[in-house]
């Protein structure tokens, strides 16, 4: 199984500010994924982060709001920009290392915007 | 667009009873996951089902996959309180593996 470390595990932020979430994997992976889980809801994919190229965003998510970096094969960051209370969610990163293995999730970042 | 629907969304069970959670999905996929989530926690992987007819069991939980019917089931046998959690199914339907579409989740509560 992959070991995924996410930082911070939780944060309380003021509206209008930005927060960068880090995701570190214990081995190289081709793609990393960022999900959002709003309170009481299921998970929704935000974007796919590929090393060496721009992230691919899902419908309803834009780069200006959720810029993503992927500087190498073991690390990615997601920034939640210009936050509002509606951004209060759990943000999770995920990897699938190779074909026919599981999709693993980090511990998640619980974000509260006040 | 891939859609994944779970039912029931809420399940209240007595200890010792059996029940099944259903997961329907709308387009062809060769990979289906079941996850458990405890309150305030991340996702714990339970099962990965990769082919039609796949059946996997772990303890009191058994998952199966029927790709022709686009249906997966998670069967709970002789429920115990420790199984109380939210259970998600997720389907890998993207052109690249790892892009998951999740069901709404089933909140399971097991009562003594």
Interface residues (C-beta under 8 A of the other chain):
Chain A: X31 X33 X35 X42 X43 X44 X45 X48 X90 X92 X94 X95 X96 X99 X100 X101 X102 X103 X104 X105 X106 X107 X108 X110
Chain B: X33 X35 X40 X41 X42 X43 X45 X48 X50 X88 X90 X92 X96 X97 X98 X99 X100 X101 X102 X103 X104 X105
